[in-house]
Amino acid sequence: LQAIINRSLQDGGTILIPAFSVGRTQELLFDIEQLIFEHGIAGNIPIILDSPMAQKVTKSYRRFKKLWGKEAKVRLDAKRHPLAFEQCITVEDNRSHHALVNRLASTGEPAIVVAASGMCEGGRVMDYLQALLPDKRTDVIFAGYQAKGTLGRAIQQGDNQVWIDGQQT
């Protein structure tokens, strides 16, 4: 993950990570926090969590810290917050979501966006893909299986043109 993120950020674009809201998103946040802590990866680049369901699940994970594994508890003891770290920004409402998509598309500023859905078949990731996929600086990291016939699979296999909401991108 570190090598992929470093390579992707060299050109200054946005990294989109379509992720499933339960489990996978939390694993990604946990791993990204570790990379930031150990390697300073992403420096001051925002890590954006843009999925209402993933936010609710992540809050539930944080409530049940007693059930976390040893590695996570070591981080907590060191005053680190693997699911609520400083660079992690959550997008609360639809208006903020659209404003952020438009800002990233118009400015090209670097960011790492984790958004649902994991196979790119709905959810907020669709707006990011539609707005940012045409920008050559945009990278997509798939953190889960992409089923045949899904937009995620088409992107993963390198299709030059894909259809999003009836528009060719």
N, C-alpha and C positions, 0 to 999 in steps of 0.2 A: 504494500500500500504506500509506503514511504517513497519508494522509487517512482511509482506511477504519479503520485501527487507532485513530487519535485519536478519531474519531467513536464507535467501538464502546466505547472505554474510558471515555467521558464518563459513562456510567451505572453504571460499576463492575462490570459483569458479566464473564463469561468469553468469550473469543474462541476458537472451535474452528476449526482449519484441517485438514480432512482432506487428507492429502497422500500421494502415491506415495512409497515408501521410497527409490527409486533416482533420484537427480537432482533431483526437485522439492523434496524435503525439504531437501537441501543448498542449493539456490538460495534457499529461504525463509530458512534460518538466515543465509546470507550477506547477504541483503537486510535482515533484521531487525537484525543486528549493525551494519550501516551506519546504519540509522535511529537506533539507540541512540547510536552515536558522534556522528553529525552533529546530531541534533535532540533527543537525550535522550528519545526516544520510549519510552514504557512505564516510564520512571523505574526504580523498584525492583520492577516487576511481573515475576514469574517467567515465563520462556519455557520451556515444558515440552515436551521431546521424549519422546513415549511411543510408541515403536515399536521392538521389538527388532531387526527387520531394518534399519530406518533408522539405528539406532545403530551397527550393524556396518558398514554402508556408509559412514557418516560417519567412523568410525574409519579405514576404508581410504582415504578421501579425504585425511584428515589425514596418513596415512603417506606419501602420494605428493605432498607439497608441491612437489617439484621440477617436477612437471608442471602446476602451477597457472598460470593466466594472469597477466599483468602486474598487473592491479588487485589480485588476491589477494596477490601477492608484495609489493606496496607496503604493504598492511595488515600483513603479517607483519613487514616491516622496521620498521614503526612500533610493533612489540610488541603488535599487536592479533591476536586469534584469532577469525577469522570463523566458524569451525565449532565453537569451544569457548570461548565468552565467558562471563563471570562470571554473567550472569543466566540462562544456559541450564542447565536442570536435566534430567537424564535419569532416567527411571523404569526401574529394572532388572528388577524381578520382578512377577509377577501380584499378589501380596499388596500391594505398594506401589502398584500401579496402582489396585486397588479402593479402597484407603484414600484415595488422592488424589481419585478420582471422588466418593467419599462426602463428603470434606472440602469440595470445591468446591460440591457440591450443598447441603450443610447450612449453609455459611458465606456463600456468594455472593461470596467474595473474588475480586478480579480476577486473571486469568491469561490467557496466550496458550498454547494447547495445540496442538501439531502432532502428529497421530497418524494412523496408517494405518487404513483404506485410503482411497485418494483418491476413490472413488465411493461411499463409505459402504455397502459391501456386505459388510463383515466387519472384523475387526481391532479394535483397542482403541478406535477412535473410536466404535464402536457403544455402548459403555458410557457414554461422555461424552454422546453425543446422547440416549440414553434418560434419563439423569439430569438433563441441563441444558437440553435443548430446550424443555421447558415453561416455563422461567424467561424472561420477556420481556427480561431483560438479557443473555441469551446471544445472541451473533452467530456466524454461520458464514461463513467466507470460503473460497470454492472457488478453488483454485489450479490447477485442471486441468479438463479436459473431463468432463462428466457425461452418460453415455450414457442414452438413452431406456430407461425401465423400471427405472432404479436409484433407490435411496433418495436419493442425491445429487441427481439430477434433480428428484425430487419436492420436495425442500427448496428447491432453487434456483428452481423455478418458483413457489414460494410456497404450496404446499399447506398448508392450515390444520391438517390432521391427517395424520399418517403412521404407519405400522406398523413397529415395531421389536421383533424377537423375539416376535412374536405379540401385542404390546400396542400399543394406540393411544396415540400421544403427541401 
